[in-house]
């Protein structure tokens, strides 16, 4: 479990470092893509009702 936690922490730190070194245009494109993905997920239909 400690190995998994260490892996998650290191991978998150590396992804943040990559994000900080990106130019502004790349960040803007990524934000647009993520917004489009959210829009598609919201269009798929209503959530099933719990019973």
C-alpha atoms as an extended CHARMM CRD file, in Angstrom:
* protein
*
        51  EXT
         1         1  UNK       CA              0.0000000000        0.0000000000        0.0000000000  PROA      1               0.0000000000
         2         2  UNK       CA              2.8690000000        2.3970000000        0.7590000000  PROA      2               0.0000000000
         3         3  UNK       CA              4.3320000000        1.6720000000       -2.6690000000  PROA      3               0.0000000000
         4         4  UNK       CA              1.0460000000        2.5340000000       -4.3580000000  PROA      4               0.0000000000
         5         5  UNK       CA              0.7360000000        5.7620000000       -2.3870000000  PROA      5               0.0000000000
         6         6  UNK       CA              4.3020000000        6.7180000000       -3.2690000000  PROA      6               0.0000000000
         7         7  UNK       CA              3.6110000000        6.0070000000       -6.9300000000  PROA      7               0.0000000000
         8         8  UNK       CA              0.4860000000        8.1830000000       -6.9100000000  PROA      8               0.0000000000
         9         9  UNK       CA              2.2580000000       11.0750000000       -5.2050000000  PROA      9               0.0000000000
        10        10  UNK       CA              5.2200000000       10.9530000000       -7.5920000000  PROA      10              0.0000000000
        11        11  UNK       CA              3.0330000000       10.6600000000      -10.6860000000  PROA      11              0.0000000000
        12        12  UNK       CA              0.8920000000       13.6230000000       -9.5810000000  PROA      12              0.0000000000
        13        13  UNK       CA              3.9730000000       15.7300000000       -8.8970000000  PROA      13              0.0000000000
        14        14  UNK       CA              5.3940000000       14.9140000000      -12.3130000000  PROA      14              0.0000000000
        15        15  UNK       CA              2.1340000000       15.7470000000      -14.0560000000  PROA      15              0.0000000000
        16        16  UNK       CA              2.0100000000       19.1150000000      -12.2450000000  PROA      16              0.0000000000
        17        17  UNK       CA              5.5840000000       19.8560000000      -13.2850000000  PROA      17              0.0000000000
        18        18  UNK       CA              4.7400000000       19.0650000000      -16.9030000000  PROA      18              0.0000000000
        19        19  UNK       CA              1.6880000000       21.2910000000      -16.7160000000  PROA      19              0.0000000000
        20        20  UNK       CA              3.7280000000       24.1930000000      -15.3490000000  PROA      20              0.0000000000
        21        21  UNK       CA              6.2400000000       23.9810000000      -18.2050000000  PROA      21              0.0000000000
        22        22  UNK       CA              3.5930000000       23.9840000000      -20.9490000000  PROA      22              0.0000000000
        23        23  UNK       CA              2.9770000000       27.1160000000      -22.9630000000  PROA      23              0.0000000000
        24        24  UNK       CA             -0.3310000000       28.9180000000      -22.4890000000  PROA      24              0.0000000000
        25        25  UNK       CA             -1.7710000000       27.7860000000      -25.8330000000  PROA      25              0.0000000000
        26        26  UNK       CA             -1.3770000000       24.1030000000      -24.9590000000  PROA      26              0.0000000000
        27        27  UNK       CA             -3.1620000000       24.6570000000      -21.6550000000  PROA      27              0.0000000000
        28        28  UNK       CA             -6.0000000000       26.4640000000      -23.4190000000  PROA      28              0.0000000000
        29        29  UNK       CA             -6.4220000000       23.6030000000      -25.8880000000  PROA      29              0.0000000000
        30        30  UNK       CA             -6.4780000000       21.0580000000      -23.0720000000  PROA      30              0.0000000000
        31        31  UNK       CA             -9.1440000000       23.0490000000      -21.2270000000  PROA      31              0.0000000000
        32        32  UNK       CA            -11.2760000000       23.2030000000      -24.3690000000  PROA      32              0.0000000000
        33        33  UNK       CA            -10.9550000000       19.4490000000      -24.9040000000  PROA      33              0.0000000000
        34        34  UNK       CA            -11.9090000000       18.7160000000      -21.2960000000  PROA      34              0.0000000000
        35        35  UNK       CA            -14.9290000000       21.0090000000      -21.5330000000  PROA      35              0.0000000000
        36        36  UNK       CA            -16.0290000000       19.2010000000      -24.6910000000  PROA      36              0.0000000000
        37        37  UNK       CA            -15.7010000000       15.8490000000      -22.9230000000  PROA      37              0.0000000000
        38        38  UNK       CA            -17.8630000000       17.1360000000      -20.0690000000  PROA      38              0.0000000000
        39        39  UNK       CA            -20.4840000000       18.3830000000      -22.5100000000  PROA      39              0.0000000000
        40        40  UNK       CA            -20.6180000000       14.9740000000      -24.1900000000  PROA      40              0.0000000000
        41        41  UNK       CA            -20.9690000000       13.2070000000      -20.8500000000  PROA      41              0.0000000000
        42        42  UNK       CA            -23.8300000000       15.5010000000      -19.8180000000  PROA      42              0.0000000000
        43        43  UNK       CA            -25.6330000000       14.8780000000      -23.1230000000  PROA      43              0.0000000000
        44        44  UNK       CA            -25.6400000000       11.0920000000      -22.7620000000  PROA      44              0.0000000000
        45        45  UNK       CA            -28.8670000000       11.1320000000      -20.8070000000  PROA      45              0.0000000000
        46        46  UNK       CA            -30.2130000000       11.2110000000      -17.2890000000  PROA      46              0.0000000000
        47        47  UNK       CA            -28.6610000000        9.1830000000      -14.5240000000  PROA      47              0.0000000000
        48        48  UNK       CA            -30.4660000000        5.9930000000      -13.5340000000  PROA      48              0.0000000000
        49        49  UNK       CA            -32.6590000000        6.3050000000      -10.4500000000  PROA      49              0.0000000000
        50        50  UNK       CA            -31.6100000000        4.4120000000       -7.3500000000  PROA      50              0.0000000000
        51        51  UNK       CA            -34.2400000000        2.1550000000       -5.8890000000  PROA      51              0.0000000000
